[in-house]
């Protein structure tokens, strides 16, 4: 049983080197067994969070490197999207990288990159509950996506904007926006976003029913 648990713990933290696992992970595991279940569980949670945090830090550094070195504008746009989203709970950092991206993509006249930068900072604002700015940035993204005739991205941006309206209890606007998202996603053949929009639309109607009953 203990051996199986050791192997599971090694897998959980992403350890693929058995030698490294025996040197580092298994001694920790043996210590946890001696500590008892309650403290062992807390130590496992701590280790997992510490390792995930370290992995995320390494990952974001590699993504920043892609943005700094890649010559492919699509790769740079995707990288910046992930960077801004990563800093969604650090408003100053998110805005700092957004400003860099917007300036860079305007300089090279890459409209999709501009739209994605607005889209990304809009999502960051949604996740930090800064809803007025979220609508402002998402509207900028939507405006550019319309000129590009990019229905899939229009649908995704509308889903985010619909959620802002829903959170602000503007249910009529939320319904209208989700219906637009469904239309765009159907045009693009984007089944995942269509399902996402339909699910959130259902939540709006459910909420309205609760309010009517009250």
Backbone bond lengths (Angstrom), bond angles and torsions (degrees), N, CA, C in turn:
res aa  C-N    CA-C-N  psi(-1)  N-CA   C-N-CA  omega(-1)  CA-C   N-CA-C  phi
1 X - - - 1.465 - - 1.527 110.77 -
2 X 1.347 116.65 -47.36 1.461 120.51 -179.27 1.518 111.45 -62.01
3 X 1.322 115.84 -40.19 1.475 119.44 179.74 1.529 110.33 -62.35
4 X 1.349 115.09 -41.77 1.463 119.13 179.87 1.521 110.58 -63.95
5 X 1.338 116.39 -40.90 1.450 119.97 179.02 1.514 111.52 -65.91
6 X 1.333 116.08 -36.35 1.465 119.77 177.67 1.523 110.68 -63.17
7 X 1.321 116.33 -44.61 1.458 119.95 179.53 1.526 110.12 -63.13
8 X 1.351 116.10 -39.20 1.461 120.07 178.98 1.512 111.40 -63.78
9 X 1.343 117.00 -42.68 1.458 120.56 179.56 1.524 110.42 -64.25
10 X 1.308 116.76 -40.56 1.456 120.00 177.87 1.508 111.67 -61.20
11 X 1.320 115.89 -41.54 1.471 120.27 178.21 1.522 110.72 -66.32
12 X 1.350 117.09 -41.44 1.455 122.24 -176.64 1.512 112.11 -57.11
13 X 1.289 118.20 -41.66 1.463 121.27 -176.93 1.518 112.44 -91.42
14 X 1.325 116.26 8.46 1.456 118.85 174.33 1.506 113.48 77.92
15 X 1.303 117.56 32.73 1.457 120.78 -179.90 1.519 108.97 -91.90
16 X 1.310 116.27 119.71 1.449 120.51 -179.07 1.525 111.74 -111.23
17 X 1.298 117.54 -9.46 1.457 121.84 178.14 1.522 109.28 -97.43
18 X 1.319 118.26 112.35 1.460 120.76 -178.58 1.513 111.33 -63.88
19 X 1.304 116.49 -35.62 1.462 118.88 179.95 1.523 110.09 -63.64
20 X 1.315 116.59 -44.66 1.457 120.48 179.63 1.526 110.52 -64.93
21 X 1.344 115.79 -36.83 1.458 119.76 179.49 1.528 111.34 -63.18
22 X 1.333 116.54 -40.79 1.466 119.85 -179.88 1.527 111.24 -68.53
23 X 1.316 116.46 -32.59 1.470 119.75 -178.61 1.521 111.44 -76.86
24 X 1.353 116.22 -38.78 1.461 118.79 -170.52 1.531 113.67 -112.40
25 X 1.345 117.61 -54.00 1.455 120.67 -172.26 1.525 112.53 -71.54
26 X 1.327 117.19 -48.86 1.456 119.22 -172.86 1.528 113.80 -65.42
27 X 1.342 119.47 -38.87 1.477 117.93 174.31 1.522 112.42 -59.67
28 X 1.344 116.04 -37.57 1.464 118.89 177.06 1.522 110.17 -64.58
29 X 1.323 115.82 -41.59 1.459 120.30 179.99 1.526 110.74 -62.08
30 X 1.333 116.90 -43.76 1.467 120.36 178.92 1.525 110.86 -61.02
31 X 1.322 116.15 -37.59 1.464 120.61 176.91 1.519 110.49 -63.64
32 X 1.330 116.50 -39.82 1.449 120.24 -179.78 1.526 111.75 -65.16
33 X 1.319 116.61 -37.29 1.459 119.97 178.09 1.521 110.74 -61.44
34 X 1.321 116.42 -37.54 1.467 120.12 -179.79 1.526 111.38 -73.61
35 X 1.333 116.41 -25.98 1.466 120.22 -177.67 1.525 112.81 -76.23
36 X 1.315 118.63 -21.15 1.455 121.41 -176.16 1.518 111.34 98.45
37 X 1.336 115.74 163.82 1.464 121.07 -170.28 1.525 112.90 -62.11
38 X 1.350 117.89 -48.34 1.459 120.60 -173.12 1.526 111.67 -58.80
39 X 1.335 115.45 -51.28 1.459 119.26 -177.38 1.524 110.91 -72.70
40 X 1.317 116.19 -31.38 1.465 119.37 177.23 1.522 110.67 -63.24
41 X 1.329 115.71 -43.03 1.462 120.51 179.76 1.521 110.83 -61.07
42 X 1.343 116.59 -44.55 1.461 120.65 179.16 1.520 111.30 -62.87
43 X 1.331 116.27 -38.48 1.459 119.82 179.71 1.525 110.98 -67.81
44 X 1.331 116.66 -38.14 1.465 120.30 177.05 1.527 110.03 -60.93
45 X 1.350 115.59 -46.60 1.459 119.88 179.74 1.526 110.61 -59.58
46 X 1.334 115.93 -44.34 1.462 120.12 179.63 1.527 110.99 -60.72
47 X 1.335 116.45 -45.02 1.470 120.61 -178.70 1.521 111.31 -62.67
48 X 1.329 115.64 -43.60 1.466 119.34 -178.46 1.522 110.39 -62.58
49 X 1.342 117.15 -46.79 1.470 120.46 179.97 1.528 111.22 -63.44
50 X 1.336 116.35 -39.40 1.463 119.53 -179.51 1.525 110.67 -64.54
51 X 1.327 115.99 -42.16 1.472 120.22 -177.61 1.522 110.62 -70.94
52 X 1.344 116.54 -39.93 1.471 120.12 178.14 1.524 110.28 -63.79
53 X 1.336 116.38 -43.11 1.467 120.23 179.27 1.522 110.89 -61.57
54 X 1.333 116.97 -42.05 1.464 121.00 179.00 1.527 110.59 -64.89
55 X 1.332 115.66 -42.45 1.473 119.95 -179.83 1.519 110.52 -63.51
56 X 1.348 117.00 -40.59 1.460 120.33 179.56 1.527 111.05 -64.58
57 X 1.343 116.22 -39.75 1.466 120.22 179.41 1.525 110.39 -62.94
58 X 1.334 116.04 -44.41 1.466 120.08 179.04 1.523 109.72 -63.80
59 X 1.350 116.06 -40.72 1.450 121.10 -177.53 1.525 111.16 -65.49
60 X 1.338 117.41 -44.15 1.463 119.10 -178.06 1.521 110.74 -67.24
61 X 1.320 117.60 -32.88 1.462 120.17 176.15 1.526 110.95 -64.80
62 X 1.324 116.60 -39.45 1.472 119.72 179.16 1.526 110.86 -68.96
63 X 1.341 116.55 -34.47 1.466 120.48 178.04 1.531 110.38 -68.39
64 X 1.331 116.62 -40.44 1.469 119.93 176.05 1.527 110.65 -60.88
65 X 1.313 116.01 -36.10 1.459 120.10 178.76 1.530 111.03 -66.54
66 X 1.336 116.46 -38.12 1.468 120.32 176.87 1.535 109.38 -60.98
67 X 1.331 116.30 -45.24 1.470 119.43 -179.84 1.530 111.28 -62.16
68 X 1.323 116.00 -39.58 1.469 120.53 -175.13 1.529 112.56 -74.39
69 X 1.328 117.53 -28.95 1.471 120.09 -170.37 1.527 114.99 -111.52
70 X 1.327 117.20 -22.98 1.465 119.05 -175.11 1.529 111.84 -69.73
71 X 1.300 115.69 144.06 1.469 121.79 175.19 1.526 111.64 -97.25
72 X 1.331 115.90 -7.50 1.461 121.48 -178.69 1.534 108.88 -87.62
73 X 1.339 118.72 114.62 1.467 120.34 -177.03 1.527 113.46 -61.27
74 X 1.337 117.55 -33.03 1.463 120.04 178.82 1.521 110.82 -66.77
75 X 1.330 116.90 -41.32 1.457 120.26 177.96 1.525 110.84 -65.62
76 X 1.327 116.18 -38.84 1.469 120.28 178.89 1.532 110.21 -66.48
77 X 1.333 117.03 -39.87 1.465 120.47 179.04 1.529 110.56 -65.13
78 X 1.335 116.42 -43.49 1.466 120.14 178.84 1.521 111.23 -63.83
79 X 1.331 116.01 -39.37 1.462 120.64 178.93 1.518 110.87 -64.41
80 X 1.331 116.63 -45.47 1.449 119.50 -179.39 1.527 111.46 -66.08
81 X 1.319 117.24 -34.77 1.460 120.93 175.35 1.528 110.42 -56.67
82 X 1.327 116.32 -45.71 1.461 120.51 -179.45 1.531 111.76 -69.69
83 X 1.315 116.75 -34.62 1.472 120.10 179.70 1.534 110.33 -66.08
84 X 1.330 116.73 -48.90 1.463 120.27 -178.95 1.522 110.40 -62.90
85 X 1.334 116.56 -43.32 1.457 120.70 179.14 1.526 111.24 -62.91
86 X 1.325 116.54 -36.61 1.467 121.35 179.20 1.530 111.06 -59.56
87 X 1.331 115.81 -36.35 1.465 120.17 -177.54 1.530 112.34 -95.78
88 X 1.330 117.45 27.75 1.465 120.14 -176.12 1.527 113.11 -60.46
89 X 1.338 117.61 -26.03 1.461 119.54 -179.93 1.534 112.18 -99.38
90 X 1.340 115.94 9.09 1.466 121.50 174.64 1.523 106.96 -126.51
91 X 1.319 115.18 86.84 1.460 121.36 -169.21 1.530 113.42 -56.19
92 X 1.330 117.02 -43.28 1.466 120.38 -178.56 1.529 111.33 -63.26
93 X 1.337 116.32 -41.74 1.468 120.37 179.26 1.522 111.12 -66.81
94 X 1.331 116.27 -43.23 1.470 120.17 179.31 1.527 110.59 -60.36
95 X 1.326 116.45 -44.86 1.471 120.46 179.57 1.527 111.61 -67.40
96 X 1.328 117.03 -34.71 1.471 121.42 178.41 1.535 110.17 -60.86
97 X 1.329 116.08 -49.17 1.469 118.95 -179.07 1.529 111.30 -71.92
98 X 1.324 117.62 -31.58 1.459 120.89 175.67 1.523 110.49 -61.46
99 X 1.335 116.85 -46.49 1.467 120.79 179.61 1.526 111.62 -60.17
100 X 1.334 116.09 -40.82 1.474 120.20 177.91 1.517 110.12 -61.62
101 X 1.336 115.62 -48.19 1.465 120.64 -176.92 1.522 111.25 -63.08
102 X 1.324 116.00 -46.06 1.460 119.51 -177.27 1.527 110.84 -61.31
103 X 1.315 116.27 -43.61 1.469 120.31 178.92 1.527 110.82 -63.81
104 X 1.345 116.51 -45.23 1.465 120.61 -178.77 1.520 111.68 -61.08
105 X 1.335 116.46 -47.28 1.461 119.75 -175.59 1.530 112.20 -72.79
106 X 1.330 117.00 -30.15 1.470 119.04 174.26 1.524 110.44 -67.99
107 X 1.320 116.59 -38.25 1.467 120.52 -179.47 1.521 112.32 -61.83
108 X 1.352 115.79 -35.83 1.468 119.05 -178.65 1.535 111.54 -98.37
109 X 1.355 114.90 5.94 1.474 120.72 178.13 1.535 112.01 56.94
110 X 1.324 115.90 44.60 1.468 121.98 178.28 1.530 107.62 -103.68
111 X 1.332 115.43 92.09 1.467 121.14 -171.91 1.529 112.22 -64.66
112 X 1.315 117.12 -37.03 1.468 118.13 179.21 1.529 110.41 -62.86
113 X 1.327 116.42 -38.98 1.455 119.99 177.93 1.520 111.51 -62.14
114 X 1.341 115.87 -41.27 1.463 119.88 176.87 1.530 110.63 -60.09
115 X 1.346 114.75 -47.58 1.466 119.43 -178.92 1.523 111.22 -60.77
116 X 1.334 115.72 -42.49 1.460 119.13 -178.48 1.524 111.40 -67.68
117 X 1.327 116.84 -33.55 1.471 119.87 176.20 1.528 110.10 -63.88
118 X 1.339 117.45 -46.69 1.461 120.85 176.07 1.533 110.96 -60.90
119 X 1.319 115.58 -43.05 1.466 121.57 -179.69 1.536 110.06 -60.27
120 X 1.331 116.14 -46.27 1.463 121.25 -176.84 1.523 112.03 -64.62
121 X 1.334 116.71 -44.47 1.474 118.97 -179.89 1.526 109.34 -70.25
122 X 1.317 116.78 -30.16 1.464 119.84 174.70 1.519 111.66 -62.59
123 X 1.344 116.11 -43.53 1.467 120.54 177.63 1.530 110.27 -63.63
124 X 1.343 116.07 -41.82 1.467 120.18 178.77 1.530 110.05 -60.01
125 X 1.330 116.70 -39.49 1.471 120.33 178.88 1.527 111.36 -68.56
126 X 1.321 117.06 -37.72 1.466 120.24 175.88 1.527 109.79 -59.92
127 X 1.314 116.34 -46.86 1.459 120.71 -175.41 1.527 112.26 -71.33
128 X 1.335 116.93 -20.48 1.468 119.75 176.32 1.534 111.14 -100.01
129 X 1.353 115.99 10.39 1.473 123.11 177.23 1.525 113.56 64.50
130 X 1.318 117.19 25.23 1.467 121.97 175.96 1.533 107.09 -95.75
131 X 1.329 115.54 75.81 1.456 120.65 -164.98 1.527 114.42 -72.46
132 X 1.315 117.71 -33.99 1.463 119.05 179.44 1.531 111.02 -64.90
133 X 1.332 116.39 -45.51 1.460 119.77 177.11 1.528 110.85 -66.53
134 X 1.324 116.09 -34.90 1.471 119.90 178.60 1.524 110.46 -58.74
135 X 1.329 116.69 -46.89 1.470 119.89 178.75 1.528 111.41 -63.02
136 X 1.321 115.85 -41.07 1.474 119.67 -179.51 1.531 110.82 -60.20
137 X 1.331 116.81 -48.98 1.468 120.27 -177.65 1.531 111.69 -70.05
138 X 1.321 116.29 -40.42 1.471 118.98 179.61 1.529 110.78 -65.10
139 X 1.319 117.47 -36.12 1.472 119.98 176.82 1.523 111.16 -64.16
140 X 1.329 117.17 -37.79 1.468 120.46 175.80 1.527 110.51 -62.06
141 X 1.341 115.55 -44.28 1.477 119.87 178.93 1.524 110.25 -62.31
142 X 1.332 116.27 -45.94 1.462 121.29 -178.20 1.530 110.68 -60.80
143 X 1.322 116.58 -41.54 1.469 120.55 179.49 1.530 111.35 -58.81
144 X 1.342 116.29 -42.71 1.472 119.69 -179.23 1.522 110.60 -72.87
145 X 1.340 117.29 -41.76 1.470 120.16 178.41 1.527 111.02 -57.81
146 X 1.347 116.59 -35.23 1.467 119.89 179.33 1.528 110.67 -65.66
147 X 1.326 117.20 -40.98 1.469 119.62 178.57 1.526 110.78 -66.48
148 X 1.333 116.29 -29.87 1.467 121.29 179.35 1.525 111.94 -85.37
149 X 1.362 116.03 -8.63 1.469 121.68 -176.89 1.539 111.17 56.80
150 X 1.327 115.47 41.32 1.462 121.31 -179.25 1.534 108.55 -98.71
151 X 1.338 115.53 87.83 1.460 120.69 -174.27 1.526 113.06 -65.14
152 X 1.312 116.82 -36.05 1.461 119.76 -178.90 1.531 111.42 -62.38
153 X 1.333 116.74 -46.62 1.463 120.17 -179.86 1.529 111.29 -72.19
154 X 1.328 116.68 -31.80 1.460 119.93 173.95 1.526 110.44 -59.75
155 X 1.324 115.63 -44.24 1.461 120.19 179.43 1.523 111.33 -61.13
156 X 1.334 116.56 -43.77 1.462 120.16 -177.95 1.522 111.84 -66.61
157 X 1.327 116.03 -40.38 1.463 119.38 178.46 1.529 110.86 -67.16
158 X 1.328 116.62 -38.20 1.463 120.09 178.18 1.526 111.85 -65.70
159 X 1.319 116.94 -35.89 1.467 119.56 177.13 1.525 110.16 -60.77
160 X 1.326 115.87 -43.58 1.474 119.56 178.36 1.527 110.87 -64.59
161 X 1.319 116.40 -42.80 1.468 119.66 -178.99 1.529 110.59 -67.42
162 X 1.325 115.86 -37.45 1.460 119.79 176.82 1.521 111.69 -60.57
163 X 1.333 115.71 -37.99 1.467 119.53 178.63 1.529 110.73 -65.27
164 X 1.335 116.69 -36.31 1.474 120.15 177.36 1.524 109.58 -61.87
165 X 1.335 116.84 -47.23 1.466 120.13 178.96 1.534 110.84 -60.68
166 X 1.335 115.26 -42.30 1.468 119.88 179.51 1.531 110.66 -60.91
167 X 1.321 116.75 -44.58 1.459 121.24 -179.08 1.519 111.30 -64.43
168 X 1.328 116.06 -33.67 1.466 120.57 179.25 1.541 112.41 -85.61
169 X 1.349 115.28 7.41 1.477 121.93 178.28 1.529 112.90 64.94
170 X 1.338 116.88 23.31 1.465 121.35 173.27 1.529 106.40 -94.78
171 X 1.334 115.12 77.15 1.453 120.37 -169.86 1.527 112.96 -69.87
172 X 1.312 117.11 -33.53 1.465 119.85 177.94 1.528 110.60 -62.27
173 X 1.337 116.62 -45.23 1.470 120.33 178.41 1.518 110.76 -67.04
174 X 1.322 116.55 -36.59 1.471 120.15 179.35 1.523 110.62 -62.89
175 X 1.338 115.99 -46.15 1.470 120.30 179.65 1.523 110.53 -60.60
176 X 1.329 116.25 -48.07 1.478 120.97 179.69 1.531 110.66 -57.81
177 X 1.327 116.98 -43.64 1.465 121.00 -176.82 1.525 111.03 -69.64
178 X 1.332 117.11 -41.14 1.465 119.73 178.25 1.531 111.40 -65.19
179 X 1.332 116.93 -38.06 1.466 119.96 177.46 1.528 110.82 -63.69
180 X 1.336 116.09 -39.20 1.468 119.54 175.55 1.526 110.36 -62.59
181 X 1.335 116.06 -42.65 1.468 120.46 179.39 1.525 111.07 -60.49
182 X 1.336 115.93 -40.68 1.472 120.09 178.94 1.524 110.39 -64.29
183 X 1.326 116.38 -41.51 1.469 120.61 178.82 1.527 111.15 -63.44
184 X 1.316 116.63 -46.78 1.464 120.13 178.98 1.532 111.39 -62.20
185 X 1.312 116.16 -43.52 1.471 119.48 -177.08 1.523 111.04 -66.86
186 X 1.329 117.50 -34.79 1.468 120.39 176.68 1.521 110.78 -66.29
187 X 1.322 115.39 -41.67 1.469 119.44 177.48 1.519 111.52 -60.30
188 X 1.340 115.30 -38.73 1.463 120.56 -177.49 1.526 112.42 -83.72
189 X 1.328 117.14 -9.55 1.463 119.98 -175.16 1.523 111.97 69.74
190 X 1.329 115.82 27.32 1.473 122.11 -177.73 1.527 108.61 -93.55
191 X 1.321 116.54 86.07 1.463 121.66 -173.90 1.524 112.13 -66.37
192 X 1.322 116.48 -34.70 1.464 120.21 -178.54 1.526 111.04 -63.56
193 X 1.336 116.40 -47.02 1.466 120.20 -179.74 1.527 110.81 -69.53
194 X 1.332 116.77 -34.90 1.467 119.94 177.08 1.531 110.40 -61.43
195 X 1.335 115.90 -44.53 1.467 120.26 178.76 1.527 110.87 -63.94
196 X 1.323 116.31 -41.19 1.467 122.56 178.83 1.531 110.47 -59.66
197 X 1.344 116.18 -47.15 1.461 121.07 -179.12 1.525 110.73 -65.93
198 X 1.321 117.42 -41.42 1.464 120.91 178.72 1.522 111.50 -62.73
199 X 1.317 116.08 -39.78 1.455 120.73 179.25 1.532 110.85 -62.39
200 X 1.341 116.05 -46.36 1.461 120.40 -179.78 1.528 111.51 -69.53
201 X 1.321 116.62 -33.58 1.459 120.27 175.65 1.524 110.30 -62.06
202 X 1.327 115.49 -40.31 1.468 120.01 176.81 1.516 112.01 -61.09
203 X 1.328 116.37 -37.04 1.463 120.10 178.44 1.525 111.46 -64.38
204 X 1.334 116.32 -36.78 1.468 120.17 179.09 1.524 109.78 -63.87
205 X 1.339 116.32 -46.65 1.465 119.24 -179.79 1.521 111.08 -64.85
206 X 1.327 117.14 -37.68 1.469 120.96 176.97 1.520 110.73 -61.86
207 X 1.318 115.92 -44.36 1.464 120.82 178.96 1.514 111.13 -62.61
208 X 1.334 117.12 -41.71 1.453 121.13 179.56 1.520 111.75 -64.15
209 X 1.337 116.46 -37.91 1.465 120.35 178.54 1.520 110.05 -63.75
210 X 1.334 116.97 -41.26 1.465 121.40 179.47 1.532 109.81 -62.23
211 X 1.343 116.21 -42.59 1.460 120.32 -179.37 1.528 111.03 -66.20
212 X 1.341 116.56 -38.16 1.472 120.49 179.62 1.532 110.29 -65.98
213 X 1.349 115.84 -42.40 1.475 120.77 179.86 1.527 110.22 -62.66
214 X 1.360 116.50 -41.32 1.461 119.55 179.52 1.514 110.67 -65.00
